[in-house]
Amino acid sequence: MTGRTQERSEAPLLVPALVFIALVVAVVASLGTPLITSVATTFHVSLDSAQWTLTVALLSGAVATPVLGRLGAGPHRRAAILATLAVVVAGSALTVLPLPFAWLLIGRAAQGVGLALTALMMGVARDHLPEERSTATIALVSVVSIIGAGVGYPLTALLAEIGGVRAAYGFGLFVTAVAFLTAWRSMPAAPEGRSARVNAAGALVLAGGLFLVLFLAGRPSLWSRHLAGAVILAVVAVLLLCVWTASELRSKTPLIDVRAVRHPAVAGANIAMFVGGSGMYLLLTLITRYAQTPPGAGYGFGLTTFVAGLVLVPFSVLGFVAGRLTPRVRTLIDAPFLLAGSAVVVGGGFVLFAAAGRTWPNCSSRWVCWASASAASRPRCPESSWPSHPRARRRAR
């Protein structure tokens, strides 16, 4: 049996496995968003502290993605996938056990490592599927994250409402264990003749710098009560990020190709993604907190955890639709104008949110429109660094 024939015989099982693992990663990552208020109540911590159950997962995912990307490019990709899923399963177990809040954060950080698996699933599809099928599979994996969020938001919120926060995290433990077994049975070994080196020291420095940035951004009271300490931490964060940048520039195998940012198109795409991602993070955290805050506080709708999770469904559904339509729209509209128009839609959604009243029956349609508008303009990364419209391409040259 030839190698190509073997790849074709593995494809029927491989494609569902890749999509399922990517879906599980998205669902587990969504556990932090609708449960912020419930975590604060269950563990008797402030909402700012509870919000770290989302932040720490995103932080660990941001650091793990380039590291696992390097490992996935080498001969040990299967081992990297299985080890990552094992870490996610262990983290999920920590979120279920009756342990203090600090252990919950550690568990969520371990779960966040799984966010890096999406890129590895795409790499497996590229290397082990026929070209025409790999393209379709990669596209499907890329949008599964939105579908997973749409499924995860209301489902985990419902489980939290019925059985508490531990029940919702227990669901995460179950699906991650199934994902690990799926990967164990279906993930092929990487093609031979590859090598990969990981700049572990650079990854640690990057993690430290990003942690301090997020810590300072999430603790506004620190700037008013302990200004000197906040300034010192800010300086340390800047120094760490500068050291990491210098290390990446000198390294022959950098985690991130920093030099590519010198290209105006690449720099613009990354800045747009950073700003857009920051806006989406604020959206996901504020919407659940606002929706569940009792009206007696002067704002909020006082919704249950489950209904607050349903509020996020239009965001996920319209995000999926926008992801499917964007490539077609970009053949008609220049990329800069499309991005600017998307920003206007998002801004209008936030204005609608700010102007909404405090009575749920009068505002349900506004919530749907706001979430839909915000989702429809979710930033898209893959081709944004090179315009696809003919006139834009000529200008880029």
Salt bridges, closest charged atoms under 4 A:
GLU7 OE1 - ARG4 NH1 2.48
ASP48 OD1 - ARG289 NH1 3.56
ASP127 OD2 - ARG77 NH1 2.89
ASP127 OD1 - ARG126 NE 3.77
ASP127 OD2 - ARG194 NH2 2.82
ASP334 OD1 - HIS389 ND1 2.89
ASP334 OD2 - ARG395 NH2 2.74
GLU383 OE1 - ARG330 NH1 3.77
